[in-house]
Amino acid sequence: MLDEVEFEEVSNLYRAAFRSTEPTMEARFAPVSRAYERLTGYAGCHPNAVMHHRIAQYGPPCTACGKQLRTPEARHCAACGTVRQTPDASSR
């Protein structure tokens, strides 16, 4: 998963790949794959999949099962169904 600074670096490379004159798609997106591997240590991730590895897209871990909530605004855990407790809900 990439934090905002890391994601900006990778997404800039991803956008640049579309302007590249390299003859193959693999060559055009190679900088994206190399940057992702350098940042995460994980090799072999498809460049399109890399664009979904942004921490800010997901919510906090579920308090019951520990899996990431699907969005920062999620009201319940899709994995176990636990309702998310928010500071606003407890004051009502």
Buried (B, 14 or more C-beta within 10 A) or exposed (E): BBEEEBBEBBBEBBEEBEEBEEEEEEEBBBBBBEBBBEBBEEEEBEBEEBBEBBEEBBBEEBEEEEBBBBEEEBEEBEBEEBEBEEEEEEEE
